[in-house]
Every structure is written in structure tokens, then in C-alpha cells.
Amino acid sequence: MAYVISDDCIACGTCIDECPVGAISEGDIYSIDPETCTECGTCADVCPSEAIHPGE
């Protein structure tokens, strides 16, 4: 399953540069394109608010 970003996102931008495939989009709450996400988890590892987790 692709990773998802919860409402705990503080839109800091830390995850954007970490995604090797560019699956993360900016916004009030960032989002991850499930078709592009490779489930590597690098975004979750750097998220300061722990808002990124594997999808269901």
C-alpha cells in the first residue's frame, strides 16, 4: 500500500525533497499519489509531526 499523509501534517515541506519519485504534492495538507508512491518510507522517516504512515 502507498503511504498516506494524515491531518497531522504541518505542511513543512520536509518530505517533498525526500521522495525519490516525486509522489508528494504540496497543499494545506500534503498528499501522496498512490499510483506513484513506491512505498520506500523515506518520507515517513523525516516527517517531524509523524503524519505519514502506510495506507490501509
N, C-alpha and C positions, 0 to 999 in steps of 0.2 A: 504494500500500500504506500502511496505517496505521503509525504509529510504534510501536515496542515498547521496553520497559524491560528491560535485562539484569540479571543477578545483581550487577552492579557498583553497583546502586542503594544509596545510603546512607540512604534514606528521610528526606531533609532537608526535603521539602515545598516546595522552591523551584518546582518545575514546576506544582504544583496551581493557584496563582494566575495563572500564565501561560496556561493553557489556556482559550481563548475559548469553548469549547463544553462544558467540564466533563467531558471524557473520561477524566480520570485519577482512579483510586481509590487510597486510602491502604491501607497494609499493611506487613508487614515489608519487602517489596519492592513498590513501587508498580506499578500496571498501567494500561494504556491500553485502553479499549473500542474495538475496531477498527470497530464499527458507528457510533460517534460521532465518532471522530477525522477531522479534515478535512485532515490531512497538512500543516498550516501550518508545523510545525517550531519554533514558539516555545518549546516545552518543551525540545527538544534544545539550543537556543541558550543556555538558562540553567542547564542541568544541570552542577553543579560536578564530578561524577565521570564525565562523558561516558558515562552509562549509557543514554541514549536515542538510538535510531537508526531509520531507516526499516526496516519489516519486509520480509520476503522474499516 
